[in-house]
Amino acid sequence: MAGPVQALEDRAVACADRLQSAERVLLASHIDADGLTSAGIAATALERAGIEFEVVFKKQLDDNEIATIAAREEETVLFTDFGSGQLDAIAAHEAAGDFTPVIADHHQPAESDTEYHLNPLLEGLDGASELSGAGASYVLARALEGEDVDNRDLARLAVVGAVGDMQAVGGELVGANREIVAEGVEAGVLEEGTDLAFYGKQTRPLPKLLEYASEVRIPGISNDGNGAIRFLDGLGLDLKRDGEWRRWVDLDHEERRTVASSLVQQALKKGVPADKVDGLVGTTYTLLAEPEGTELRDASEFSTLLNATARYERADVGLAVCLGDRADGLDRARKLLRNHRRNLSEGLQWVKETGVTQEENLQWFDAGEEIRETIVGIVAGMAVGVDGVDRNRPIVAFARNNDEETKVSARGTGRLVAQGLDLSAVMGEASEAVGGGGGGHDVAAGATVPTGREQEFVEVADEIVGDQLG
């Protein structure tokens, strides 16, 4: 059966052939939702192919971590959702005979290359919007299929990874991701539909669904719990059961249509521009094998659950959920999710109270040790649009990693990217200028810089952003 992305077929087959010839594989992956789903896809495909493997997770893949991997003396190492940007160091270990690398990634490749390298950017596809790390792993998984093996069920995890990696352009997956969605639908594990674009339709009570919605901000409802309740009370619908608010998933078709049309009317009445009102409705991706009303049913909520595991040093829990653990693994993930949401809420509140510093071309805040470095990028993205934070500038966030290093995260918008913003270049060049390193994607990127050189970094980054945006 032909693979889902023809442009990557030859690379995928070459990588698959190398893995199938290995006696054993060390699978190394990143810790975010895209990295966890990448590992889940690759692990499942390796197991189905009868290839012995072990999984390790890395928060970042720097020279020291690559050396740690080399010290394990594994013949073959499969890198998923990272590796391309670190090819200079990886290639040096390969040349020294430490291991043979196989890479399934979507980040900007370094100058060095290797024989077994699956990356959409190498074939003219956009790794920031057309194919995620999980998507690259899925393409590899399809090439690993043997007789009587069908890995198309793993498309559901690839979609969760892409959504978690913010690849939904205007709320919809595009490019090579579309082919993966189509395979998931054909395999009966995914449903693509059109619905309210708000996050939390499966699990949030209706007032919280509306209050916390950041996709389209409606005055009098968004960030206004009492306003959201007043709006719902005024609809003339029975939106409670046994005294408890129902969720969006609990509503029938007519009830959903009434709520959605009333939201549109309220938004227009409050002066929300028509083009933004269109964003109230978007494309949804439903995992059909998961129970309704759970975090796993919706691709966006699933990705958040995964982010809540590895960002708190429990990548093993996230992987277990990806591999089908719906007992202890899922229970632990839900506990971590509750903690994650609390930390995000407290982090956002800290930014609201402390504010951001405006430069000529970007804005930034330094959370020090107030926000975990593993979630400061998420908080930065959530902060865009709150009072005092300009939607028309990229935002840069610092959080202390340790006494020697500071984590930097940057977030932009699709509109800024369309104007020329490339945060991968900004993070890479600015961090290198102060003795650090970084990269990522045009709309979201990260770096590590020496503690104490944050202000220098800001000055260099501000100048680069100014050059990009003209």
C-alpha positions as CSV (number, residue, x, y, z in Angstrom):
1,M,0.0,0.0,0.0
2,A,1.4,3.4,-1.0
3,G,2.3,5.8,1.8
4,P,0.3,8.9,2.6
5,V,2.9,11.5,1.4
6,Q,4.4,10.6,-1.9
7,A,7.1,13.2,-1.8
8,L,8.6,11.4,1.3
9,E,8.0,7.9,0.2
10,D,11.6,7.1,-0.9
11,R,13.0,8.5,2.4
12,A,10.5,6.7,4.4
13,V,11.3,3.3,2.7
14,A,15.0,3.8,3.2
15,C,14.5,4.6,6.9
16,A,12.2,1.6,7.3
17,D,14.6,-0.7,5.6
18,R,17.4,0.4,8.0
19,L,15.3,-0.1,11.1
20,Q,14.2,-3.6,9.9
21,S,17.8,-4.6,9.5
22,A,18.6,-3.6,13.0
23,E,18.7,-6.2,15.9
24,R,17.6,-3.5,18.3
25,V,16.6,0.2,18.2
26,L,16.9,3.0,20.7
27,L,13.9,5.3,20.2
28,A,14.6,8.9,21.4
29,S,11.9,11.5,21.3
30,H,10.9,15.0,22.5
31,I,8.6,15.6,25.5
32,D,5.7,17.7,24.1
33,A,2.5,16.4,22.7
34,D,4.0,16.1,19.2
35,G,7.0,14.3,20.6
36,L,4.9,11.9,22.7
37,T,2.6,11.0,19.8
38,S,5.7,10.6,17.6
39,A,7.1,8.1,20.1
40,G,3.7,6.4,20.4
41,I,3.4,5.9,16.7
42,A,7.0,4.8,16.2
43,A,6.9,2.4,19.2
44,T,3.7,0.8,18.0
45,A,5.1,0.4,14.4
46,L,8.4,-1.1,15.7
47,E,6.5,-3.6,17.9
48,R,4.2,-4.6,15.0
49,A,7.3,-5.0,12.8
50,G,8.9,-7.3,15.4
51,I,11.8,-5.0,16.1
52,E,13.1,-4.9,19.6
53,F,13.4,-1.3,21.0
54,E,13.7,0.9,24.1
55,V,12.3,4.4,24.5
56,V,14.0,7.4,26.0
57,F,12.7,11.0,26.2
58,K,14.7,14.2,26.2
59,K,13.6,17.7,27.1
60,Q,16.1,19.1,24.7
61,L,18.6,17.4,22.4
62,D,21.9,19.2,22.9
63,D,25.5,18.0,22.6
64,N,25.5,16.6,26.1
65,E,22.3,14.6,25.6
66,I,23.5,13.2,22.3
67,A,26.7,12.1,24.0
68,T,24.6,10.4,26.7
69,I,22.7,8.6,23.9
70,A,26.0,7.6,22.3
71,A,27.3,6.2,25.6
72,R,24.5,3.6,25.6
73,E,26.3,1.9,22.8
74,E,23.2,1.1,20.7
75,E,23.8,0.3,17.1
76,T,20.8,2.1,15.7
77,V,19.1,5.2,17.2
78,L,15.7,6.5,15.9
79,F,15.1,10.2,16.7
80,T,11.5,11.4,16.5
81,D,10.4,15.1,16.6
82,F,14.0,16.2,16.9
83,G,17.3,15.4,15.5
84,S,17.3,17.4,12.2
85,G,18.4,20.6,13.9
86,Q,21.1,18.7,15.8
87,L,22.6,16.9,12.8
88,D,26.0,18.4,13.2
89,A,26.6,16.7,16.5
90,I,24.7,13.6,15.5
91,A,26.7,13.2,12.3
92,A,30.0,13.5,14.3
93,H,28.9,10.6,16.4
94,E,27.9,8.7,13.3
95,A,31.3,9.3,11.7
96,A,33.0,8.1,14.9
97,G,31.0,4.8,14.6
98,D,29.0,5.4,17.8
99,F,25.6,4.7,16.2
100,T,23.6,4.9,13.0
101,P,21.0,7.6,13.2
102,V,17.5,7.4,11.7
103,I,15.6,10.7,11.9
104,A,11.9,11.4,11.5
105,D,11.5,15.1,12.3
106,H,10.1,18.3,10.9
107,H,12.3,21.0,12.3
108,Q,14.9,23.0,10.3
109,P,17.8,20.8,9.5
110,A,21.4,21.7,10.3
111,E,24.0,21.8,7.6
112,S,25.2,18.2,8.0
113,D,23.1,15.4,6.7
114,T,22.8,11.7,7.1
115,E,21.6,8.8,4.9
116,Y,18.4,8.0,6.8
117,H,16.7,11.3,7.2
118,L,12.9,11.8,6.9
119,N,11.9,15.5,7.1
120,P,9.3,17.4,5.0
121,L,11.6,20.4,4.7
122,L,14.0,18.3,2.6
123,E,11.3,17.8,0.0
124,G,9.8,21.3,-0.1
125,L,7.0,20.7,2.4
126,D,6.5,23.1,5.3
127,G,7.4,21.5,8.6
128,A,5.6,24.2,10.6
129,S,2.2,23.8,9.0
130,E,2.1,20.8,6.6
131,L,3.6,17.9,8.6
132,S,4.4,17.6,12.3
133,G,6.9,15.3,14.0
134,A,4.1,12.8,14.6
135,G,3.2,13.1,10.9
136,A,6.8,12.2,10.0
137,S,6.7,9.3,12.4
138,Y,3.4,8.2,10.8
139,V,4.9,8.3,7.3
140,L,7.7,6.1,8.6
141,A,5.2,3.8,10.4
142,R,3.3,3.2,7.1
143,A,6.6,2.3,5.4
144,L,7.3,-0.2,8.2
145,E,4.2,-2.2,7.5
146,G,4.7,-5.9,6.8
147,E,2.3,-8.4,5.4
148,D,-1.1,-8.3,7.2
149,V,-0.1,-5.1,9.1
150,D,-2.1,-1.9,8.6
151,N,-0.8,1.1,10.6
152,R,-3.5,3.6,9.4
153,D,-5.1,3.4,12.8
154,L,-2.1,5.4,14.0
155,A,-3.3,8.4,12.0
156,R,-5.3,9.4,15.0
157,L,-2.1,10.0,17.0
158,A,-0.5,11.9,14.1
159,V,-3.5,14.3,14.1
160,V,-3.3,14.8,17.8
161,G,0.4,15.6,17.4
162,A,-0.2,18.0,14.6
163,V,-3.0,19.8,16.5
164,G,-0.8,19.9,19.6
165,D,2.0,21.5,17.5
166,M,-0.3,24.3,16.5
167,Q,-0.4,23.2,12.8
168,A,-4.1,23.8,12.4
169,V,-4.1,26.8,10.0
170,G,-7.2,28.7,10.5
171,G,-8.5,25.8,12.6
172,E,-7.9,23.2,9.9
173,L,-5.0,20.9,9.1
174,V,-3.4,21.5,5.7
175,G,-0.8,20.1,3.3
176,A,0.5,16.6,3.9
177,N,-1.5,16.6,7.2
178,R,-4.7,16.4,5.0
179,E,-3.5,13.1,3.6
180,I,-3.1,11.7,7.1
181,V,-6.5,12.9,8.1
182,A,-8.0,11.2,5.0
183,E,-6.3,7.9,5.9
184,G,-7.6,8.1,9.5
185,V,-11.1,8.7,8.3
186,E,-10.8,5.8,5.8
187,A,-9.5,3.5,8.6
188,G,-12.5,4.5,10.8
189,V,-10.5,6.0,13.6
190,L,-11.1,9.6,12.9
191,E,-14.0,11.9,12.1
192,E,-13.5,15.3,10.6
193,G,-16.4,17.8,11.1
194,T,-17.4,21.4,11.5
195,D,-18.4,22.7,14.9
196,L,-17.9,25.4,17.5
197,A,-14.2,26.2,17.5
198,F,-13.8,26.5,21.3
199,Y,-11.5,24.3,23.2
200,G,-13.1,22.0,25.8
201,K,-16.3,20.9,24.1
202,Q,-15.9,17.4,25.5
203,T,-15.2,18.2,29.1
204,R,-16.0,21.8,30.1
205,P,-19.3,22.8,31.6
206,L,-20.9,25.4,29.2
207,P,-20.2,28.5,31.3
208,K,-16.5,27.6,31.5
209,L,-16.4,26.7,27.8
210,L,-17.5,30.2,26.9
211,E,-15.6,32.1,29.7
212,Y,-12.3,30.5,28.9
213,A,-12.6,30.6,25.1
214,S,-9.6,32.5,23.6
215,E,-10.2,31.6,20.0
216,V,-12.6,34.6,19.5
217,R,-13.0,37.1,22.4
218,I,-16.6,38.3,22.9
219,P,-17.0,41.2,25.3
220,G,-19.3,40.3,28.1
221,I,-18.7,36.6,27.8
222,S,-15.0,35.9,27.4
223,N,-13.1,36.1,30.7
224,D,-16.4,36.9,32.4
225,G,-17.9,34.0,34.3
226,N,-21.0,35.8,35.3
227,G,-21.5,37.2,31.8
228,A,-21.2,33.7,30.3
229,I,-23.9,32.5,32.7
230,R,-26.2,35.5,31.9
231,F,-25.8,34.8,28.2
232,L,-26.7,31.1,28.6
233,D,-29.6,31.9,30.9
234,G,-31.0,34.2,28.3
235,L,-31.2,31.5,25.6
236,G,-34.4,29.9,26.8
237,L,-32.8,26.4,26.8
238,D,-32.7,23.8,29.5
239,L,-28.9,23.7,29.8
240,K,-28.7,22.0,33.2
241,R,-29.2,18.4,34.3
242,D,-29.8,17.6,37.9
243,G,-28.7,21.1,38.8
244,E,-25.3,20.8,36.9
245,W,-24.4,22.6,33.8
246,R,-24.2,20.4,30.7
247,R,-21.3,20.3,28.3
248,W,-21.3,21.1,24.6
249,V,-21.1,17.3,23.8
250,D,-24.3,16.8,25.8
251,L,-26.3,19.2,23.6
252,D,-28.4,18.0,20.6
253,H,-28.1,19.5,17.2
254,E,-30.8,22.1,17.6
255,E,-29.4,23.2,21.0
256,R,-25.9,23.6,19.5
257,R,-27.3,25.6,16.6
258,T,-29.1,28.0,19.0
259,V,-26.1,28.6,21.2
260,A,-23.8,29.1,18.2
261,S,-26.1,31.5,16.4
262,S,-26.6,33.5,19.6
263,L,-22.8,33.7,20.1
264,V,-22.5,35.1,16.5
265,Q,-25.2,37.7,17.2
266,Q,-23.6,38.7,20.5
267,A,-20.2,39.0,18.9
268,L,-21.4,41.2,16.1
269,K,-23.5,43.3,18.6
270,K,-20.4,43.9,20.7
271,G,-18.4,45.0,17.7
272,V,-16.3,41.9,17.0
273,P,-15.1,42.2,13.3
274,A,-16.9,39.9,10.9
275,D,-13.8,38.1,9.8
276,K,-13.0,37.2,13.5
277,V,-16.7,36.1,14.0
278,D,-16.1,33.5,11.3
279,G,-13.5,32.0,13.6
280,L,-16.3,30.9,16.0
281,V,-16.8,27.8,13.8
282,G,-13.9,25.6,12.7
283,T,-12.8,22.1,11.8
284,T,-12.8,19.4,14.5
285,Y,-11.0,16.1,14.7
286,T,-12.8,13.4,16.7
287,L,-11.2,10.1,17.8
288,L,-14.0,7.7,17.3
289,A,-12.7,4.8,19.5
290,E,-12.6,7.1,22.6
291,P,-15.7,7.6,24.9
292,E,-17.7,10.8,24.4
293,G,-17.2,13.4,27.1
294,T,-13.5,12.4,27.7
295,E,-10.3,14.3,27.0
296,L,-9.3,11.7,24.5
297,R,-12.3,12.1,22.2
298,D,-11.1,15.5,20.9
299,A,-7.7,15.9,19.3
300,S,-7.1,19.3,20.9
301,E,-8.0,18.1,24.4
302,F,-6.0,14.9,24.0
303,S,-2.9,17.0,23.1
304,T,-3.3,19.1,26.2
305,L,-3.5,15.9,28.3
306,L,-0.2,14.7,26.8
307,N,1.4,18.1,27.4
308,A,0.5,17.8,31.1
309,T,2.5,14.6,31.5
310,A,6.0,15.0,30.0
311,R,6.3,18.7,31.0
312,Y,6.2,17.4,34.6
313,E,8.9,14.7,34.0
314,R,6.3,12.0,33.4
315,A,6.7,11.2,29.7
316,D,6.2,7.6,30.5
317,V,2.6,8.3,31.5
318,G,1.9,10.2,28.3
319,L,3.5,7.4,26.2
320,A,1.3,4.8,28.1
321,V,-1.8,6.8,27.2
322,C,-0.7,6.9,23.5
323,L,-0.1,3.1,23.6
324,G,-3.7,2.5,24.9
325,D,-3.5,2.5,28.7
326,R,-6.9,3.6,29.8
327,A,-6.5,2.5,33.4
328,D,-3.7,3.6,35.7
329,G,-1.9,5.5,32.9
330,L,-5.0,7.6,32.1
331,D,-5.7,8.2,35.8
332,R,-2.2,9.5,36.4
333,A,-2.4,11.7,33.3
334,R,-5.7,13.2,34.5
335,K,-4.1,14.1,37.9
336,L,-1.2,15.7,36.0
337,L,-3.6,17.6,33.8
338,R,-5.4,19.1,36.8
339,N,-2.0,20.2,38.1
340,H,-1.0,21.5,34.7
341,R,-4.2,23.6,34.4
342,R,-3.6,25.1,37.8
343,N,0.0,26.0,36.9
344,L,-1.1,27.6,33.6
345,S,-3.8,29.6,35.3
346,E,-1.4,30.8,37.9
347,G,1.2,31.6,35.3
348,L,-1.2,33.6,33.2
349,Q,-2.3,35.5,36.3
350,W,1.3,36.3,37.0
351,V,1.8,37.7,33.5
352,K,-1.4,39.8,33.9
353,E,-0.3,41.2,37.2
354,T,3.4,41.8,36.3
355,G,2.9,42.9,32.7
356,V,5.2,42.7,29.7
357,T,8.0,45.0,28.5
358,Q,7.4,46.5,25.0
359,E,10.4,46.9,22.7
360,E,10.2,48.4,19.2
361,N,9.3,45.2,17.5
362,L,8.6,42.6,20.2
363,Q,7.4,42.2,23.7
364,W,8.8,40.1,26.5
365,F,8.6,39.0,30.2
366,D,11.0,37.3,32.5
367,A,9.3,34.9,34.8
368,G,12.5,33.9,36.6
369,E,11.4,30.9,38.7
370,E,7.7,32.0,39.0
371,I,6.7,29.8,35.9
372,R,8.2,26.4,35.1
373,E,10.5,26.6,32.1
374,T,8.6,23.6,30.6
375,I,5.3,25.6,30.3
376,V,6.5,29.2,30.0
377,G,5.9,29.0,26.2
378,I,2.3,27.9,26.6
379,V,1.7,30.7,29.1
380,A,3.2,33.2,26.6
381,G,0.8,32.0,23.9
382,M,-2.1,32.2,26.2
383,A,-1.1,35.8,27.2
384,V,-1.3,37.1,23.7
385,G,-4.4,39.4,23.6
386,V,-4.9,39.9,27.3
387,D,-4.8,43.5,28.5
388,G,-1.4,45.0,28.0
389,V,-0.2,42.3,25.6
390,D,-0.1,43.4,21.9
391,R,-1.5,40.8,19.4
392,N,0.5,42.6,16.7
393,R,3.9,41.7,18.1
394,P,5.6,38.4,18.8
395,I,6.1,37.7,22.5
396,V,9.2,36.3,24.1
397,A,9.2,34.7,27.5
398,F,12.1,33.8,29.9
399,A,12.1,31.2,32.7
400,R,15.1,30.0,34.7
401,N,16.3,26.6,33.8
402,N,19.1,26.5,36.4
403,D,21.8,28.8,37.8
404,E,23.6,28.7,34.4
405,E,20.9,28.6,31.8
406,T,17.6,30.4,31.0
407,K,14.9,29.0,28.8
408,V,13.5,31.3,26.1
409,S,10.2,30.7,24.4
410,A,8.7,32.8,21.6
411,R,5.2,32.8,20.1
412,G,3.8,34.6,17.0
413,T,0.6,34.5,15.0
414,G,-0.2,33.3,11.5
415,R,-0.7,36.9,10.4
416,L,2.8,37.9,11.6
417,V,4.3,34.9,9.8
418,A,2.5,35.9,6.6
419,Q,4.2,39.3,7.0
420,G,7.7,37.6,7.2
421,L,8.1,36.6,10.8
422,D,10.3,33.5,11.3
423,L,10.9,32.9,15.0
424,S,13.1,29.9,14.3
425,A,15.6,32.2,12.7
426,V,15.1,34.8,15.5
427,M,15.7,32.3,18.3
428,G,18.6,30.6,16.5
429,E,20.5,33.8,15.6
430,A,19.8,35.8,18.8
431,S,20.7,32.9,21.1
432,E,23.9,32.1,19.1
433,A,24.9,35.8,19.5
434,V,24.9,35.5,23.3
435,G,26.5,32.0,23.6
436,G,23.3,29.9,23.5
437,G,21.4,27.9,21.0
438,G,17.8,27.5,19.7
439,G,15.4,27.0,16.8
440,G,12.0,25.7,16.1
441,H,9.3,26.9,13.7
442,D,8.3,30.3,12.2
443,V,5.3,30.7,14.5
444,A,6.8,29.2,17.7
445,A,10.4,28.6,18.7
446,G,12.6,28.3,21.7
447,A,16.2,28.7,22.9
448,T,18.5,28.4,25.8
449,V,20.8,31.3,26.8
450,P,23.4,31.8,29.5
451,T,21.7,33.3,32.6
452,G,22.5,37.0,32.9
453,R,22.5,37.6,29.1
454,E,18.7,37.9,28.7
455,Q,18.7,41.7,27.9
456,E,21.4,41.2,25.3
457,F,19.3,38.5,23.7
458,V,16.2,40.8,23.7
459,E,18.2,43.5,21.9
460,V,19.4,41.2,19.2
461,A,16.0,39.5,18.8
462,D,14.2,42.8,18.5
463,E,16.5,43.9,15.7
464,I,16.1,40.7,13.8
465,V,12.3,40.8,14.1
466,G,12.4,44.4,12.9
467,D,14.4,43.4,9.8
468,Q,11.9,40.5,9.1
469,L,8.8,42.6,9.4
470,G,10.3,45.6,7.7
